[in-house]
């Protein structure tokens, strides 16, 4: 088969799988105010319980404590290390690549 047909079939399969997996998600969560769905008061009670649980257990936090890293400085260092590492890998791969111009740098 031609490469374009294989790529097209793969792309279509990905879309079909995505559509099939979205159906149970749509059925599981009904919208606010729908018949049989949660009311605004129920959502408010759940939000208050969530805030109360977070206040009772400060170690749990928001569920993403690694993004805090003790403030703005820690988060900046982590982000710089991650994105700087990725940029370094791309730079090194680009300089030593197969299509690098020989004799120019």
Residue pairs with C-beta under 8 A, 6 or more apart in sequence:
30 36
30 37
30 38
31 37
32 38
32 39
32 40
32 43
33 39
33 40
38 46
53 60
54 60
54 61
54 62
61 68
66 78
67 75
68 74
68 75
69 75
69 77
69 78
94 100
95 105
